[in-house]
Each structure stands twice: as structure tokens, then as C-alpha cells.
């Protein structure tokens, strides 16, 4: 597992399969789920240090057979830990009760002993105290923990209190999704189709007959519901924009490790309907993002003025210049971007500037390593820089 930044929050590892149960829940309800994950961290650490992580089965169990056989431990969380004021206990109890009623569909047998699919409660032996009580106590259902905490889908790292510090309900899931999609921030530019992210967020218009909305596993009774924000303009304004703004607010306040910008990418010049994909760019700081966006806007202004399209790879090259050391970037600014074919990036440089760049930077191993690392972050792989030398 990778190291997180030294931020005030405690970071925890949560199975990605488990994050899908946050669909359409309030921030308070999501706080219950993240608190469960926090209480399971000893099991997660044991998983990564045991033979369970090598288990080829799907689902890949977080818990050993012995742990399930001996009974799942009882978890207790207070209302205070969930950020609930004493005056709002009644509201909290109703919200928590809905979470404790969550179900997952898993293989079972019917009355005749035939294989079937049955809805199981995720939590068992749940008790919710009244005013003045401690809060909530419950156990996990050992019959379905393999499906709920399926480690074959990987995991995400996030602040334990991400739902408590959030202001937008879909922000935590947006963070989980981008963290997983970028392979734990390894890739700093990721492309996501609208249908893909809507599926994860639980916003599909139609649930396929025989499929469980949360787990994606077969079920007996399919169902339909209206698609939330069917127009992309609505989805962008009410989901993408609000969630990303909340992530960036927390980054600015020092409570999240990254900030994010996004851009819908269309095929052709007509920007109507769903884009081909949404391009998300990950940054370490707000300042870094603002510099990148300012440069991006500057490079795009001539294109819009003369109705020309930015060359393939040019936007990523500008992002790269914002990411690398400022002194190195200043020298790269003396070059001119020519082309990128997915393997080679061609820059035009004068015969006067190139020798100085080589002497100043590129005969140093540390500098080369830094440049290569930044190229991989932006382009998603190692590419080769080539130079077209012009006399001056």
C-alpha cells in the first residue's frame, strides 16, 4: 500500500467493492459506512500480510474462514463519532436504521435445494440506542462479507472522516472513483466515459433485469428507475462540478491530498449531448492546478480565435510543464511543441538553446529521473522526447 501525505486526517484502506454501497446515501449515512471500514483496518492490514491476498477466488475474501466461523466481532460507534449533535438523535437514528437495512444479493438455495439468489442483510444484531444512549452497535453478516468486502476489486485510500468533512453527498464516491481509476494517483490524467461514472454513482436510468444495483450481482427481481440528470449539462452542473469543487475546497484547506480539474472531450467541434469522455487531471496543490489551467487557457485562446484545434498531445505537454521543476520548465519553454504520436514527442529547438539545455540539465541523472517521472504521471507511460534543431 502506498504512503499517504502527512495531512491532519487519518487515512484508511477501504475495499473498492464496499464503496459501491454508498450510492445515493446521505453524508451521515456514508459516515456510518466509513466508520465500519475504519473499525476493520486491523483485518485489512492482516489481509495484505497474509496468503489471502494471493487467493485467486472471486470474490476474494477479506476475512479468513476461521474468522467467519468464530463469529464477526461486535462494532460500536457513538453518535458523537458520527458528528451527530445530541439534539438530532431522532434524525440520526432514522438515517442509521436505513444503512443497517442495506442488503446484498448473494448465491443461496431455495426450498428445493436448488441454486438461487437471495437478498441478505449486510449487518446483523444491530441495536440503535435512544436519546442519551451510546449510539449504534452491530455485527457483519458472515454469510455475505466476501461479497461486500471483495478484495479482488482492489482498494482505495482515503481520510477516515471523508464523509464528515464533505459538503456534497457524491463527493466521497467521486474521490474513491478517481483514486481507483488513477491507480492510487499514479496516473495524473484519466479519461472516463459518462456511462461508466454514472454506473458507479448509481445514476443509471435502467437497472438491467436480474442485476443488483449495488453489488452488480444477479438477482431475482429486476427493476427500473428514472435516470438522474439524463442531460449531460445537468449531470455536469449538479454532480461533476459540485463534487469536484468540494474535493478542491478540502484540498485547499489541507484536508485532502489532491485537487482535480476536468474537461468534457467531444469528437469533432459540436459539443452537444454526452462527450466522448471526461478528462480528469489530478494535481498535488491548488496553486499547481491554477497555474496549469491559466497556461491551458492561454494556449487555447489562439486556437479559438482562428478556429484551429490544439494539436494531439499539446495539452498534456502544457500539463507536464506545470508539473516539473520551474527552472527546467523555463528551459523547455524555449522549445516549440510540434507533434506527438503516442510514442514520440517532437520539439523544435534552436541550435543555440539545445547545447545549453543539455549542459544545464540533461547530463544529470537526478534531473532525467525527475523528468521521466513527470512524463509518466501526465502521459500515463514513458515517452521519448525528440528534437528538431533549427539554425539561428
N, C-alpha and C positions, 0 to 999 in steps of 0.2 A: 504494500500500500504506500502511496506517495505521501510526502510530508506536506502539511498544510502551512499556510503563512501564520506568523505569530500575531493573531488577532485576539481581541478580548473573548470571543466565543470559544466554547469547546467544540471541536469538530468530531463528528462521529461517522461511522460507515454503516450505510443502510442498503440492504438488498434492493436492487432496482425493481424487482417484481413487486416488492412491498409498497414502493412509492405509488404504484398504479391505483392503490386503494384510496388515495387522496382525492380522486376525481370528484368534483362537484361538492366538496365538503367546505365548511367554513374554516376560518383560520383557527378558531378554538378547537374544532374537531380534528384538524390536522395536527394541532399541538399534542393531542392525545396520542395520535399515531407516532409522532416523532419521539414522544416521551417513552413509548413502548420500545422503539428502536434504541434509544439511549440506555434503557434498562437491560437490553440484550447485548451490549457491547462485549461483555466477557465471552459470550457464545461466539460472536463474530471473530474475536481475537483467537479463540480456540480453533475455529474453523480454518483460519489461514495458517495455523501452525500444526494442523493435523492432516491425516490422509483423506479427510472428507473433501478437501479442495480438489483432489485428483479423481474423485468419483465421476465416472462417465455418464451416470444416470441423469435423465431429465424427467422430473425436476431433480436438481442436485441439492441434497438436504443440508440445511444449516445445523440441524441437531442430529446427534447420533441416535441409533436405535435404543441404546441404553438410557439416554436422557429422555426419550419419548416414553419408554416403558416405565421408568421410575416416576413419571408424572412431571408436568411442567411446573415450574416454580410460581408462586403467587406474587403478583406485582401490585404495589400500592403507590398511588400518586395523589398528592394533595391538590386541592383546588388552587392553593397559592402557587404551586409549581406550574400550574397551567395558566397563571396570570389572571385568575378569576377573583374579582372583588367579592367580599363577604355579602354585599348587598345583592349580588347577581347569582346566588346559588341556584335558585329555581331555574333560571335560564340555562345555567351551566349543566345542571342535571339533565335537562331535556336534550341538550346538544350531545352530551356524553353518551346518553342512552342510545341515540341514533348510531353512534360509532360502534358501540358494543353489540349492536344488532347486525353489523356487517356480516355478509355471508360470502362464501366462495364455493363454486361448483367443482366437485371432485368425483373420481370414479367410486362407485359403490355397487351394491347388489340389490335387486328388487326382492319382493316376497317369494319369488320362484327361484331365487338364487342366480338370476341372470344379471349380466353386467349392465349397469345403468349409471346415470349421472345424478347426483344428489347435491342439494344446497346445504352446506354445513356452516354453522356459526364459527367465526374466527376465534371469538373469545367465549370462554365458559366460566361458570361460577362467578359472574360479575355482580358486584354489590356497589350501589351508589348511595352514599350517605346523604342525610338531610342536612338542614342548616345546623352549623356548629360541628358537623362531623369532619372526618379527615379528608374525604374526597371519594376516590374510586379504588376498588380492589378487584382483581380479575386474574384468570389464567388463560393461557393459549390452548386452543383445542389441538391435542396431539394428532388427531386424525388428518388435519389439513395443513399443519405447519410446513410441510415440504413444498406445498403449492404456494402458500402465502410468502414464504421466505426462500423461494427458489434461487439458489446462488448461481445456477447456470446462466442467468441473465446478467450477471455481474453486480456491481455495487456502485454507489455514489458516496462522495464525501461532502458533508455539509454541516453548518452550525447546528448544534443540538436544538437551539431555540429559533430556528429559521422562521417557523410559523408565528411565533410570538412577536418577533421584531418586524414582521411583514405588515403591510397595509393593504395589499391586494391579494385576494384569495388564490389566484392562479400563479402568483409569483413563485412559491416554493417548487411547484411542479415544473415551471419553466426553467428554474435553476437546475433541478435534477436532470431534466431532459438534455439541456445544453452541456452539462457536466459529463453525462454519459455519452452523448453524441460526439463530443470532442475528445473522448478517451482521457478524461480527467485533465482537461485543459491542454493536452499535448498538441492538438491542432487548434490554431487560433482563428481559422476561417472555416466555417462549416455551412453546407448547403442543405436545407430541409424543405421537403415538399409540404404544402399546406395540409393535404390529407393525412400525412404522417403525423404531424404535430397535433392535429385535431383528434386523431385516433387516441393518442396518448392522453390528451387532456379530457377525453370522454365527451367530445362535442360532435360526434358523428350523427348524421341525420337518421340513419337506419342501422339498427343492430341486426346483424345477419342472423337469420333463423337458426337456432341451435347453438348460439355463441354467447358466453357470458361476457358482459360489458367490461367488468373489472379485470378478470383473470385471463380472458381470451380463450378459455377452455370450453368444450362442448356443454350444452345444457339442453334440457327438455323443451322449454318454452321460450321461443324467440320473442322479441318484442320490438316495437318501433317507437321512435320519439322524434320530435321535430329537431332539425339541425340548429344548433345555436349559432347565430350570426352567419347565415348562409352566404351573404355577400362579403367578399374579401375586405372591402373598405370598412365594414362593421367589425369584422374579426380583427383587423389590424388596429383599429382605434380602441376597441374595448378589451382586447385580450393581449395582443403582442405589445402594443405601445405602453399600456398601463403596467404590465408585468416587467418589461424591460426598464421602465422608469423607476420602478420600485427597487429592482436589483441595483441600478445605478445610484439611487439615493443611499442605499445601505453601504455600497462601496465607498461613496464619498464620505460617509460618516464613520468609516473604518470598521464596519461590521460584516462585510463580505470581501472575499478575496479577489473578485474580478468585477469589471463592468463590461457592458455589451452595447454594440450598435448593430443595426440591422438594415437591410435594404431588399425590397422585393425585386427580383430579377425576371424580366419578361423576355420572351422570344420575339424579336422584332421591335418596332418602335411603338406599337399600340399597347398602351398599358391599361387593358380592360380585363375584368374578371380575375380569376386566380393567376398569380405569376407562375412561371416555370418552377421557381423555388424561392425561398427566402434565404438570403446570405447573412449569417450572423458572424460578427467579428468580435473576438474576445480580447480585452486589454487588461493590464495589471492595475492601471490607475485611471482616474477621470481625466487628469491632465494629458496623459498619453492618448486617450481617446479623442479629446478635444483637438489636439494638435493634428491627429490623423484625419479627422473629419474636416478640419479647416483646409488642409492641404488637398484633400479629396475634392472639396468644393471648388478650390482654386483651379485644379486641373480639369474639372468638368465644365467650367464656365466657357472656355473657348469652344468646346465641343457642342454645347447647346446653342452658342451664338452662330456657328457656321453649320449647324445640323450635321455634325460628324460624330461617329461613335468612338468611345475610348477604345484603344487597341486591347486585344485579349492579353491579360496579364498585367496591364499597366496599373490598374487599381491595386492589385496585390503588391506591385513593386513600390507604390507610394506607401502602403501599409508597412512594408519592410523598412523603408527609410525612416519611418516614425518609431520603429521598434529598436533599431540598432543604436549603438553609441553615437552621440551627437557629432563628435569630431569625425568619425568615419562617414556618417551621413553627409556631412558638409562636403567631403571629397566626392562622394557618389553623386551629389547634386550637380557636379561639374560635367557629368556624363548625360547623355540623352538616351531615353528608352526607345528602342527600335522595334523589337518583337519578342514574342515568347510562344514556343510551340509545345509546351508541356514538358520539355526536357532541357532545352537550351534557352537562356535569356540573353538577348543581344543588346549591348550598349554601345553607343558611339562615344568615342573619347579622342581627344586631340593627342598628337604625338608629344606635345609638351606636358600635358597633365598626367598621362599614364605612368611615365617613369617615377614621378614624384609620389604617386599613389602607391606604387609597388614598394618603393624605398621606405615610405612612411608607415605603411600598414601591412601589406600582404606578404612580407617576408618574416612576419611574426606569427608563431603558431597560435598564441592566445587569441590574437585578432581573427585569424582564419577560423578558429573554433567558434568564436562568438558569431561571426558572420554566418557560418553554416547552421548553427543552432537557430538563428533568427529566420533564415531561409526556410528551414523545415517547419517552424511554427506557422509561417504565413502561407507557404505553398503546399504544406502537407506532406512534403517529401524533399529529398535533396535534389537540387537542380544545379546546372552548370552555367556559370556566367562566362560569356564570350564577348570580346571587344572588337569593334570595327574602328580601326585607327584612321583618323583623318589628319592630314598635314595642316600645320598652322604656322 
